């Protein structure tokens, strides 16, 4: 499990990898929340392209980040969801809370990797 966070101005991209379950979601949430606050992010992109498994903890992770961004008058984007994860997101109604996209482009000032956190 890991999360790589890339800052591009006030846009933050969290690239999630590995399994998201009750054991790993907590650390991911903490890393993302700290980065959002430290970077005064107005848009948070959660990139699920590297996720291999997700249970309901993944939905909780999304819901909590939605709440955080909503409190900041910001926006949450869910990107690159693998097949079954995309289906779980649709069934959970995530598209009513966040923009769901197949791909995204970070603003031109992209490049600073804020943190890479990997645990097993």
DSSP file (Angstrom, degrees, kcal/mol; ACC not computed):
  #  RESIDUE AA STRUCTURE BP1 BP2  ACC     N-H-->O    O-->H-N    N-H-->O    O-->H-N    TCO  KAPPA ALPHA  PHI   PSI    X-CA   Y-CA   Z-CA
    1    1 A X              0   0    0      0, 0.0   118,-2.2     0, 0.0     2,-0.3   0.000 360.0 360.0 360.0 143.6    0.0    0.0    0.0
    2    2 A X  E     -AB  17 118A   0     15,-1.7    15,-2.3   116,-0.2     2,-0.4  -0.989 360.0-145.9-166.3 165.7    1.2    3.5   -0.7
    3    3 A X  E     -AB  16 117A   0    114,-1.8   114,-1.9    -2,-0.3     2,-0.5  -0.971   7.9-164.0-142.0 126.9    0.3    7.0   -1.6
    4    4 A X  E     -AB  15 116A   0     11,-2.2    11,-3.2    -2,-0.4     2,-0.5  -0.952  13.9-156.9-108.8 126.3    2.4    9.3   -3.7
    5    5 A X  E     -AB  14 115A   0    110,-2.3   109,-2.7    -2,-0.5   110,-1.0  -0.915   8.8-172.3-112.8 125.5    1.3   12.9   -3.5
    6    6 A X  E     -AB  13 113A   0      7,-2.8     7,-2.8    -2,-0.5     2,-0.4  -0.963   9.2-153.2-118.4 127.3    2.1   15.4   -6.2
    7    7 A X  E     +AB  12 112A   0    105,-2.2   105,-0.8    -2,-0.5   104,-0.4  -0.842  16.6 173.8-101.9 135.9    1.4   19.1   -5.7
    8    8 A X  E >   -A   11   0A   0      3,-3.0     3,-1.7    -2,-0.4     2,-0.3  -0.778  68.1 -62.1-138.2  90.4    0.7   21.4   -8.7
    9    9 A X  T 3  S-     0   0    0    100,-0.3    -1,-0.1    -2,-0.3    32,-0.0  -0.549 117.7 -19.1  65.8-126.8   -0.2   24.8   -7.4
   10   10 A X  T 3  S+     0   0    0     -2,-0.3    32,-2.9    -3,-0.1    33,-1.6   0.192 120.7  96.6 -98.0  15.5   -3.4   24.4   -5.4
   11   11 A X  E <   -Ac   8  43A   0     -3,-1.7    -3,-3.0    30,-0.2     2,-0.4  -0.910  56.5-167.1-104.5 131.5   -4.1   21.1   -7.1
   12   12 A X  E     -Ac   7  44A   0     31,-2.7    33,-3.1    -2,-0.5     2,-0.5  -0.968   4.6-162.7-120.0 133.3   -3.1   17.9   -5.2
   13   13 A X  E     -Ac   6  45A   0     -7,-2.8    -7,-2.8    -2,-0.4     2,-0.7  -0.972   0.5-164.9-117.1 123.6   -2.9   14.5   -6.8
   14   14 A X  E     -Ac   5  46A   0     31,-3.2    33,-2.6    -2,-0.5     2,-0.8  -0.923   6.9-158.9-108.1 109.3   -2.8   11.4   -4.5
   15   15 A X  E     -Ac   4  47A   0    -11,-3.2   -11,-2.2    -2,-0.7     2,-0.3  -0.798  13.3-156.5 -90.7 111.8   -1.8    8.3   -6.5
   16   16 A X  E     -A    3   0A   0     31,-2.6    34,-0.9    -2,-0.8     2,-0.3  -0.672  12.5-175.8 -92.3 141.2   -3.0    5.3   -4.5
   17   17 A X  E     +Ac   2  50A   0    -15,-2.3   -15,-1.7    -2,-0.3    34,-0.3  -0.967  41.0   5.2-136.7 153.9   -1.4    1.9   -4.9
   18   18 A X  E    S- c   0  51A   0     32,-2.5    34,-2.0    -2,-0.3    35,-1.0  -0.441 103.0 -12.7  82.3-151.7   -1.9   -1.6   -3.6
   19   19 A X  E     - c   0  53A   0     33,-0.2     2,-0.6    32,-0.2    35,-0.2  -0.654  49.4-155.5 -90.5 141.4   -4.8   -2.7   -1.4
   20   20 A X  E     + c   0  54A   0     33,-2.7    35,-2.0    -2,-0.3    38,-0.4  -0.935  40.4 131.0-115.5 106.6   -7.2   -0.3    0.4
   21   21 A X  S >> S-     0   0    0     -2,-0.6     4,-2.8    33,-0.2     3,-0.7  -0.758  75.6 -74.7-139.3-173.4   -8.7   -2.0    3.4
   22   22 A X  T 34 S+     0   0    0      1,-0.2     4,-0.4    -2,-0.2    -2,-0.0   0.736 128.9  54.2 -63.9 -19.8   -9.2   -1.2    7.0
   23   23 A X  T 34 S+     0   0    0      1,-0.1     4,-0.3     2,-0.1    -1,-0.2   0.837 120.3  27.6 -79.4 -33.5   -5.5   -1.8    7.7
   24   24 A X  T <> S+     0   0    0     -3,-0.7     4,-1.8     2,-0.1     3,-0.2   0.715 102.7  75.4-103.2 -24.6   -4.2    0.6    5.1
   25   25 A X  H  X S+     0   0    0     -4,-2.8     4,-2.9     1,-0.2     5,-0.2   0.855  90.1  59.4 -62.0 -36.9   -6.9    3.3    4.7
   26   26 A X  H  > S+     0   0    0     -4,-0.4     4,-2.3    -5,-0.3    -1,-0.2   0.934 107.2  44.7 -59.5 -48.6   -6.1    5.1    7.9
   27   27 A X  H  > S+     0   0    0     -4,-0.3     4,-2.4    -3,-0.2    -1,-0.2   0.907 113.3  51.4 -63.5 -41.9   -2.5    5.9    6.9
   28   28 A X  H  X S+     0   0    0     -4,-1.8     4,-2.5     1,-0.2     5,-0.2   0.938 109.5  50.5 -59.6 -46.8   -3.6    7.0    3.4
   29   29 A X  H  X S+     0   0    0     -4,-2.9     4,-2.8     1,-0.2     5,-0.2   0.929 111.0  48.7 -57.2 -47.4   -6.2    9.3    5.0
   30   30 A X  H  X S+     0   0    0     -4,-2.3     4,-2.3     1,-0.2     5,-0.2   0.931 112.2  47.2 -60.3 -48.2   -3.7   10.9    7.3
   31   31 A X  H  X S+     0   0    0     -4,-2.4     4,-2.0     1,-0.2    -1,-0.2   0.912 115.4  45.6 -61.2 -44.5   -1.1   11.5    4.5
   32   32 A X  H  X S+     0   0    0     -4,-2.5     4,-2.6    -5,-0.2    -2,-0.2   0.936 112.4  49.9 -66.3 -47.3   -3.7   13.0    2.2
   33   33 A X  H  X S+     0   0    0     -4,-2.8     4,-2.2    -5,-0.2     5,-0.2   0.899 110.8  49.5 -61.0 -42.4   -5.3   15.2    4.8
   34   34 A X  H  X S+     0   0    0     -4,-2.3     4,-2.9    -5,-0.2    -1,-0.2   0.933 112.4  47.9 -61.7 -46.0   -1.9   16.6    5.9
   35   35 A X  H  X S+     0   0    0     -4,-2.0     4,-2.0    -5,-0.2     6,-0.2   0.889 109.3  53.3 -64.4 -39.6   -0.9   17.4    2.3
   36   36 A X  H  <>S+     0   0    0     -4,-2.6     5,-2.0     1,-0.2     4,-0.4   0.941 114.7  41.3 -59.5 -47.3   -4.2   19.0    1.6
   37   37 A X  H ><5S+     0   0    0     -4,-2.2     3,-0.9     1,-0.2    -2,-0.2   0.922 114.3  50.4 -68.6 -44.5   -3.9   21.3    4.6
   38   38 A X  H 3<5S+     0   0    0     -4,-2.9    -1,-0.2     1,-0.2    -2,-0.2   0.821 118.4  39.0 -63.6 -31.2   -0.1   22.1    4.1
   39   39 A X  T 3<5S-     0   0    0     -4,-2.0    -1,-0.2    -5,-0.2    -2,-0.2   0.353 102.2-128.2-101.8   4.3   -0.7   23.0    0.4
   40   40 A X  T < 5 -     0   0    0     -3,-0.9    -3,-0.2    -4,-0.4    -4,-0.1   0.900  40.0-162.8  48.3  46.2   -4.0   24.8    0.9
   41   41 A X      < -     0   0    0     -5,-2.0   -30,-0.2    -6,-0.2    -1,-0.2  -0.297  29.1-177.2 -66.1 139.9   -5.4   22.6   -1.9
   42   42 A X  S    S+     0   0    0    -32,-2.9    33,-2.1     1,-0.3     2,-0.4   0.489  77.1  39.1-109.7 -12.3   -8.6   23.6   -3.7
   43   43 A X  E     -cd  11  75A   0    -33,-1.6   -31,-2.7    31,-0.2     2,-0.5  -0.991  65.7-167.9-139.0 132.5   -8.7   20.5   -5.8
   44   44 A X  E     -cd  12  76A   0     31,-2.6    33,-2.9    -2,-0.4     2,-0.6  -0.981   3.9-163.7-121.6 122.0   -7.9   16.9   -4.8
   45   45 A X  E     -cd  13  77A   0    -33,-3.1   -31,-3.2    -2,-0.5     2,-0.7  -0.924   4.1-159.4-104.9 122.3   -7.5   14.2   -7.3
   46   46 A X  E     -cd  14  78A   0     31,-3.1    33,-2.8    -2,-0.6     2,-0.7  -0.907   9.8-159.5-100.4 110.6   -7.6   10.6   -6.0
   47   47 A X  E     +cd  15  79A   0    -33,-2.6   -31,-2.6    -2,-0.7     3,-0.4  -0.823  14.5 178.8 -96.0 112.7   -5.9    8.4   -8.7
   48   48 A X  E >   +     0   0A   0     31,-2.7     3,-2.0    -2,-0.7    34,-0.5   0.272  47.6 111.2 -96.0   9.5   -7.0    4.8   -8.2
   49   49 A X  E 3  S+     0   0A   0      1,-0.3    -1,-0.2    30,-0.2   -32,-0.1   0.771  81.0  45.3 -60.5 -26.6   -5.0    3.4  -11.2
   50   50 A X  E 3  S+c   17   0A   0    -34,-0.9   -32,-2.5    -3,-0.4     2,-0.4   0.318  84.5 115.6 -98.5   8.8   -2.6    1.5   -8.9
   51   51 A X  E <   +c   18   0A   0     -3,-2.0   -32,-0.2   -34,-0.3    31,-0.2  -0.666  36.3 178.8 -84.2 128.2   -5.2    0.1   -6.6
   52   52 A X  E     +     0   0A   0    -34,-2.0     2,-0.3    -2,-0.4   -33,-0.2   0.660  69.1  13.0-101.5 -21.2   -5.4   -3.7   -6.7
   53   53 A X  E     +c   19   0A   0    -35,-1.0   -33,-2.7     2,-0.0     2,-0.3  -0.982  60.9 179.8-154.2 144.4   -8.1   -4.3   -4.1
   54   54 A X  E     -c   20   0A   0     -2,-0.3   -33,-0.2   -35,-0.2     2,-0.1  -0.964   1.0-178.7-149.5 131.8  -10.6   -2.1   -2.3
   55   55 A X    >>  -     0   0    0    -35,-2.0     3,-2.0    -2,-0.3     4,-0.7  -0.363  60.6 -65.2-108.9-163.0  -13.2   -2.9    0.3
   56   56 A X  H 3> S+     0   0    0      1,-0.3     4,-2.1     2,-0.2     3,-0.2   0.706 126.0  73.6 -61.9 -19.1  -15.7   -0.5    2.0
   57   57 A X  H 3> S+     0   0    0      1,-0.2     4,-2.2     2,-0.2    -1,-0.3   0.824  91.2  57.8 -62.2 -30.1  -12.8    1.3    3.6
   58   58 A X  H <> S+     0   0    0     -3,-2.0     4,-2.0   -38,-0.4    -1,-0.2   0.878 104.8  49.1 -66.9 -38.5  -12.0    2.8    0.2
   59   59 A X  H  X S+     0   0    0     -4,-0.7     4,-2.8     2,-0.2    -2,-0.2   0.906 110.7  51.3 -65.9 -40.9  -15.5    4.3    0.0
   60   60 A X  H  X S+     0   0    0     -4,-2.1     4,-2.4     2,-0.2    -2,-0.2   0.885 107.3  53.3 -61.7 -39.4  -14.9    5.7    3.5
   61   61 A X  H  X S+     0   0    0     -4,-2.2     4,-1.9     2,-0.2    -1,-0.2   0.925 112.0  44.9 -60.6 -45.4  -11.6    7.2    2.4
   62   62 A X  H  X S+     0   0    0     -4,-2.0     4,-2.5     2,-0.2    -2,-0.2   0.932 112.5  50.8 -65.0 -46.2  -13.4    8.9   -0.5
   63   63 A X  H  X S+     0   0    0     -4,-2.8     4,-2.3     1,-0.2    -2,-0.2   0.902 110.7  48.9 -61.1 -42.1  -16.3   10.1    1.6
   64   64 A X  H  X S+     0   0    0     -4,-2.4     4,-2.3     2,-0.2    -1,-0.2   0.883 111.8  48.2 -65.6 -39.0  -13.9   11.6    4.2
   65   65 A X  H  X S+     0   0    0     -4,-1.9     4,-2.6     2,-0.2     5,-0.2   0.847 109.5  54.4 -70.9 -32.9  -11.9   13.4    1.5
   66   66 A X  H  X S+     0   0    0     -4,-2.5     4,-2.7     2,-0.2    -2,-0.2   0.943 109.6  47.2 -60.9 -46.7  -15.1   14.7    0.0
   67   67 A X  H  X S+     0   0    0     -4,-2.3     4,-2.3     2,-0.2    -2,-0.2   0.925 112.2  50.0 -61.1 -45.0  -16.1   16.2    3.4
   68   68 A X  H  X S+     0   0    0     -4,-2.3     4,-1.1     1,-0.2    -1,-0.2   0.934 114.5  43.2 -58.9 -48.6  -12.6   17.7    3.8
   69   69 A X  H  <>S+     0   0    0     -4,-2.6     5,-3.7     1,-0.2    -1,-0.2   0.869 111.5  54.6 -69.0 -36.0  -12.7   19.3    0.4
   70   70 A X  H ><5S+     0   0    0     -4,-2.7     3,-1.6     1,-0.2    -1,-0.2   0.907 105.8  52.5 -62.9 -41.9  -16.3   20.5    0.8
   71   71 A X  H 3<5S+     0   0    0     -4,-2.3    -1,-0.2     1,-0.3    -2,-0.2   0.803 111.0  47.9 -62.3 -29.3  -15.4   22.2    4.1
   72   72 A X  T 3<5S-     0   0    0     -4,-1.1    -1,-0.3    -5,-0.2    -2,-0.2   0.336 116.0-116.7 -91.2   5.8  -12.6   24.0    2.2
   73   73 A X  T < 5S+     0   0    0     -3,-1.6    -3,-0.2     1,-0.2    -2,-0.1   0.829  76.4 129.6  55.8  34.3  -15.0   24.9   -0.6
   74   74 A X      < -     0   0    0     -5,-3.7     2,-0.4    -6,-0.2   -31,-0.2  -0.272  56.3-108.7-104.1-167.4  -12.8   22.8   -2.8
   75   75 A X  E     -d   43   0A   0    -33,-2.1   -31,-2.6    -2,-0.1     2,-0.4  -0.963  13.7-148.3-132.3 143.1  -13.4   20.0   -5.3
   76   76 A X  E     -d   44   0A   0     -2,-0.4    23,-1.8    21,-0.3     2,-0.4  -0.927  12.8-169.3-110.8 134.9  -12.8   16.2   -5.2
   77   77 A X  E     -de  45  99A   0    -33,-2.9   -31,-3.1    -2,-0.4     2,-0.5  -0.991   9.5-155.2-124.8 131.3  -12.0   14.3   -8.4
   78   78 A X  E     -de  46 100A   0     21,-3.2    23,-3.0    -2,-0.4     2,-0.3  -0.926  25.4-174.5-104.4 126.0  -11.9   10.5   -8.6
   79   79 A X  E     +de  47 101A   0    -33,-2.8   -31,-2.7    -2,-0.5    23,-0.2  -0.908  44.9   1.4-130.1 150.7   -9.7    9.3  -11.5
   80   80 A X        -     0   0    0     21,-1.4     2,-0.5    -2,-0.3    -1,-0.2   0.845  66.9-176.0  52.9  49.0   -8.6    6.1  -13.3
   81   81 A X        -     0   0    0     20,-0.4    -1,-0.2    -3,-0.1   -32,-0.1  -0.643  24.8-123.6 -78.4 125.0  -10.7    3.6  -11.4
   82   82 A X    >>  -     0   0    0    -34,-0.5     4,-2.8    -2,-0.5     3,-0.5  -0.258  41.3 -85.7 -60.5 157.3  -10.0    0.0  -12.4
   83   83 A X  H 3> S+     0   0    0      1,-0.2     4,-1.8     2,-0.2     5,-0.1   0.790 123.1  32.8 -31.8 -71.0  -13.1   -1.9  -13.6
   84   84 A X  H 3> S+     0   0    0      1,-0.2     4,-2.3     2,-0.2    -1,-0.2   0.820 117.7  55.5 -69.5 -28.9  -14.6   -3.3  -10.4
   85   85 A X  H <> S+     0   0    0     -3,-0.5     4,-2.3     2,-0.2    -1,-0.2   0.904 107.1  50.7 -68.7 -39.5  -13.5   -0.3   -8.3
   86   86 A X  H  X S+     0   0    0     -4,-2.8     4,-2.3     2,-0.2    -2,-0.2   0.889 109.9  50.7 -60.8 -39.5  -15.3    2.0  -10.7
   87   87 A X  H  X S+     0   0    0     -4,-1.8     4,-2.6    -5,-0.3    -2,-0.2   0.918 109.2  49.8 -65.6 -43.5  -18.4   -0.2  -10.4
   88   88 A X  H  X S+     0   0    0     -4,-2.3     4,-2.1     1,-0.2    -2,-0.2   0.903 110.5  51.4 -60.5 -41.4  -18.3   -0.1   -6.6
   89   89 A X  H  X>S+     0   0    0     -4,-2.3     5,-2.3     2,-0.2     4,-0.5   0.910 110.9  47.9 -62.3 -43.0  -18.0    3.7   -6.8
   90   90 A X  H ><5S+     0   0    0     -4,-2.3     3,-1.2     1,-0.2    -2,-0.2   0.936 111.8  48.7 -63.9 -46.5  -21.0    3.9   -9.1
   91   91 A X  H 3<5S+     0   0    0     -4,-2.6    -1,-0.2     1,-0.3    -2,-0.2   0.867 110.1  52.6 -61.7 -36.4  -23.1    1.7   -6.9
   92   92 A X  H 3<5S-     0   0    0     -4,-2.1    -1,-0.3    -5,-0.2    -2,-0.2   0.568 113.5-120.4 -76.7  -8.5  -22.1    3.8   -3.8
   93   93 A X  T X<5 +     0   0    0     -3,-1.2     3,-1.7    -4,-0.5     4,-0.4   0.734  61.9 148.0  78.3  22.8  -23.2    7.0   -5.6
   94   94 A X  G >>< +     0   0    0     -5,-2.3     4,-2.5     1,-0.3     3,-1.9   0.815  62.1  69.3 -60.8 -30.9  -19.8    8.6   -5.5
   95   95 A X  G 34 S+     0   0    0     -6,-0.4    -1,-0.3     1,-0.3     5,-0.1   0.680  91.6  60.6 -65.8 -15.1  -20.5   10.4   -8.8
   96   96 A X  G <4 S+     0   0    0     -3,-1.7    -1,-0.3     1,-0.1    -2,-0.2   0.687 115.3  33.3 -79.9 -18.3  -23.1   12.5   -7.0
   97   97 A X  T <4 S+     0   0    0     -3,-1.9     2,-0.3    -4,-0.4   -21,-0.3   0.740 125.0  26.3-105.3 -32.3  -20.3   13.9   -4.7
   98   98 A X  S  < S-     0   0    0     -4,-2.5     2,-0.4   -23,-0.1    -1,-0.2  -0.932  81.1-103.3-135.7 153.5  -17.2   14.0   -6.8
   99   99 A X  E     -e   77   0A   0    -23,-1.8   -21,-3.2    -2,-0.3     2,-0.5  -0.641  35.7-152.9 -73.9 131.7  -16.3   14.3  -10.5
  100  100 A X  E     +e   78   0A   0     -2,-0.4     2,-0.3   -23,-0.2   -21,-0.2  -0.947  20.3 174.4-112.3 123.0  -15.3   10.9  -11.8
  101  101 A X  E     -e   79   0A   0    -23,-3.0   -21,-1.4    -2,-0.5   -20,-0.4  -0.907  37.6-142.0-129.7 154.2  -12.9   10.9  -14.7
  102  102 A X  S    S+     0   0    0     -2,-0.3     2,-0.3   -23,-0.2    -1,-0.1   0.790  89.7   2.0 -80.5 -29.8  -11.0    8.3  -16.8
  103  103 A X        -     0   0    0    -24,-0.1     2,-0.3   -23,-0.1    -1,-0.2  -0.934  65.0-167.0-150.1 168.4   -7.9   10.5  -17.1
  104  104 A X        -     0   0    0     -2,-0.3     2,-0.4    -3,-0.1   -25,-0.0  -0.972  14.0-139.4-154.8 163.7   -6.6   13.9  -15.9
  105  105 A X        -     0   0    0     -2,-0.3     2,-0.2     0, 0.0     3,-0.1  -0.999  19.5-136.7-130.5 130.3   -3.9   16.4  -16.5
  106  106 A X        -     0   0    0     -2,-0.4     4,-0.1     1,-0.1   -99,-0.0  -0.524  38.4 -89.0 -80.3 152.6   -2.2   18.4  -13.8
  107  107 A X    >   -     0   0    0    -99,-0.3     3,-1.4    -2,-0.2    -1,-0.1  -0.134  46.0 -98.7 -56.2 160.6   -1.5   22.1  -14.3
  108  108 A X  T 3  S+     0   0    0      1,-0.3    -1,-0.1    -3,-0.1    -2,-0.1   0.735 117.4  69.1 -57.9 -28.5    1.8   23.0  -15.9
  109  109 A X  T 3  S+     0   0    0   -101,-0.1     3,-0.4     2,-0.0  -100,-0.3   0.239  76.2 133.2 -79.1  19.4    3.6   23.8  -12.7
  110  110 A X    <   +     0   0    0     -3,-1.4  -102,-0.2  -102,-0.2     3,-0.1  -0.212  22.4  86.9 -61.6 154.2    3.5   20.1  -11.9
  111  111 A X        +     0   0    0   -104,-0.4     2,-0.8     1,-0.3    -1,-0.2   0.138  46.7 109.9 145.8 -25.3    6.6   18.3  -10.7
  112  112 A X  E     -B    7   0A   0   -105,-0.8  -105,-2.2    -3,-0.4     2,-0.8  -0.695  49.6-155.8 -87.1 112.5    7.0   18.5   -7.0
  113  113 A X  E     -B    6   0A   0     -2,-0.8  -107,-0.3  -107,-0.2     3,-0.1  -0.775   8.5-167.9 -83.1 115.9    6.4   15.1   -5.4
  114  114 A X  E     -     0   0A   0   -109,-2.7     2,-0.3    -2,-0.8    -1,-0.2   0.915  59.9 -13.8 -75.6 -44.3    5.5   16.0   -1.9
  115  115 A X  E     -B    5   0A   0   -110,-1.0  -110,-2.3     2,-0.0     2,-0.5  -0.972  45.9-156.5-161.1 140.2    5.7   12.6   -0.2
  116  116 A X  E     -B    4   0A   0     -2,-0.3     2,-0.5  -112,-0.2  -112,-0.2  -0.983  20.4-177.7-120.1 119.4    6.0    8.9   -1.1
  117  117 A X  E     +B    3   0A   0   -114,-1.9  -114,-1.8    -2,-0.5     2,-0.4  -0.969   4.4 173.0-120.0 122.6    4.7    6.7    1.7
  118  118 A X  E     +B    2   0A   0     -2,-0.5     2,-0.3  -116,-0.2  -116,-0.2  -0.992   2.4 165.9-133.7 128.7    4.9    3.0    1.4
  119  119 A X              0   0    0   -118,-2.2    -2,-0.0    -2,-0.4   -95,-0.0  -0.946 360.0 360.0-133.4 157.3    4.1    0.4    4.0
  120  120 A X              0   0    0     -2,-0.3    -1,-0.1  -118,-0.0  -118,-0.1   0.374 360.0 360.0-114.7 360.0    3.5   -3.4    3.7
